[in-house]
Amino acid sequence: MDRDTRLRRLAFRAWHRGTREADFMIGGFFDRYGQSWSDEELAWFEALIEEQDVDIMAWAIGTLPVPAQFAGPQMDAMRQLDFINIPR
């Protein structure tokens, strides 16, 4: 699949998680950084979104340790939580 299709698919999956909180966290993260990711970084995100939302959110807020396969600069960026834009 071409890059544009891959990005659209990931954007949809990032924003349709099942809970509003997960949508804002995972979707917001993708919106902020996804367009600039390399193929390897996109593969990391594709693997991440296969995990349970409660786990992803716990890793991002620091209540659970991050598994080795997800540790690194992308998770560090996610843990900043500076990308969440909650509409009022």
N, C-alpha and C positions, 0 to 999 in steps of 0.2 A: 504494500500500500504506500502511496506517496506521502510525503511529509504533511501536506496540508490536510489530507484526509485523516491521517493519524492524529494530528493536533485537534481537529474538530471532534473526533471520537473521544479523545481523552478529556476535552473540555466538557462534553456531555456527561461522561462518567464521573468527572470530578464534581459537577454541580448537581447530580441526581443520586445522592447517597442514601437518602431515606429520612434524614433528620436535618432540620434547618441548621443546627450547630455544625454538623459535619459538612454540609454544603458550603457554609461560609468559610470554614477552616480549610478544607481540601480544595474546594473550588477557587477560593480567594488565593491560595498558594499557587495553584496552577495559572490563574490569570496573571498574577504578578510576575512569575518566572518562566512559565512554560514555553513561550515563544523563543526564548533565548537558549533553551537547552539543546545540548548535543544529542545525537542518537543514543548514546550511552546513558545520558541523564534521563531521557524519555523512557528508556527501558527500566531504569530504576523506579520512576514514577508509576509505570504500568504494573510493576511487581508490587509496589506499595499499595495501590488501590485495590489489589486483590485481597488485602488484609481486612480484618474487621474494623469498622469505624471507631469503635471504642478503644481498640488498641492504638490505631493511628493517632487519635486525639490524646491518649495517655502518653504516648511517646513525645508528642509535640509540646504538651504542657509539663512534662517531666515527672509524671506520677508513676510511670513504669520505665524501666531501662530500655533503651533502644537496642533491638537485636543487631548483631554485627552486620548483617547484610543490608541494613538500612542506615547504619551510622555513617557519618561523613558530612561533607559540606552541604549537601542538599537538606539533610535533616537538621543541620545547624541553622540553615536559613528558615526552615519551617518552624523551628523552635523560637524564633524571634517574634512570631505572631504579630509582626508589624504590617502585614498585608491584609488583615481582616477589616472589611468595610461593612459595618452593620447599618443598614438603612433605618431611619427613624420614622 
